[in-house]
Amino acid sequence: MITSTQLIILDKRPYRENALIVTGISPDFGRIAFVIHGAQKISEKNFPAADLFREVEIEFNDDDTAKELYTAKNVELQTVFDDIANQPRNFKMAGRIASFLLKNTPANLPHPYTYDSLHSVLANLAGVECGHELWTLEQCAVLVKTAYLFDNGLLPQGQSEQQNEFMETLIASGIDNSPLPGCAAEYWNALNNWLNSLIEFHHLKR
């Protein structure tokens, strides 16, 4: 059965003649990889859509067998975050986020909150006009970690209703690319450290 999914590409590697293997995050399949034949050819008719930190729509044959590598039937470019490369610190942060997600995101399990938050974070790192003040690097890291832990059932309940409301607003900000909940600058550092302790507790790779 031919199906399709959105994919944010977080890794690409040459494969045989003119082909690429791209790996990334899908809202429907979590971590997933595709062979894209002819992806290394560059011509006016064949735009090289498959590149790092790009969102694409991929059609492929899904035979309902759980696997991590599929052959792409068609690739359509959706969103480009190439401007991340213009800011070395932002590009480094995007690389760290990509490494964390590729190491820890299971295959064949939906990760909708992670996907939407990653999309929003890449838009901020690329300097895309979002209708709000661009997020700091630490805020970007917090958003992705929070969404990932929530998707995987690893985010504990807060100790108060106020804390729970804050986390709900934070997750919604990542999904909608909307303004973050207001708090003191030092709180973001404390929250990032707390998330790192959760990551260490659950033996996730960094």
Residue, then its C-alpha position, 0 to 999 in steps of 0.5 A: m500500500i502506498t502511503s505518505t508521511q512528512l519527514i524532517i531530515l536529520d541525517k543523509r548519507p550517499y548510497r550507491e550511484n546517485a542515491l541517498i539514505v536520509t533519516g529523520i523524524s516523522p509524526d507518524f513513524g518516529r525515527i525512519a529512514f528512506v533510500i532516495h534513488g537519484a537524489q544526488k543528481i542536480s539539474e533544473k528538472n531534478f531539484p535536490a530536495a533531500d537535504l539536512f533540516r528540510e521538511v519533505e513529504i515522502e510517498f513509500n510502500d508500507d506493507d505493514t511490516a515494521k522496519e527502519l529503511y524504506t524506498a521512497k517513491n516520491v519526494e516533495l519539498q515542503t519547508v526549507f530551514d537552510d538559513i540555520a547554516n548562516q549562524p554557526r551557533n544555531f547550526k551547532m544547536a540544530g546538530r545537537i538536537a538532531s543527534f539526540l533525536l536520532k539516538n533516542t527516538p524509537a522507530n515505528l512509533p508516532h511522535p507528533y509532539t516531538y515532530d511539531s516542536l522540532h519544526s517550530v524550533l528549526a523555524n526559530l533557529a533559521g530566523v523565520e518570522c514567527g509572529h513572536e520574539l525568536w527563542t533562545l538556544e536554551q529555550c529551543a533545547v527545552l522545547v524539544k526535550t519536553a516534547y520528546l519526554f511527553d511523547n514517550g510518557l517520561l514527563p512526570q506530573g508537576q507538584s502543583e496545578q500551576q506547574n502542570e499548566f506551565m508545562e501544558t502551555l510550554i508544549a502547546s508553544g512548541i506545537d503551534n510555534s506560539p509565544l512561550p509562557g512568561c518566566a524569569a530567564e534563570y528559570w529556563n536554565a533550571l528547567n533545562n537542567w531538570l530535563n537533563s536529569l530526567i534524560e540521565f535517569h531514563h538512560l537516554k543518550r545525549 
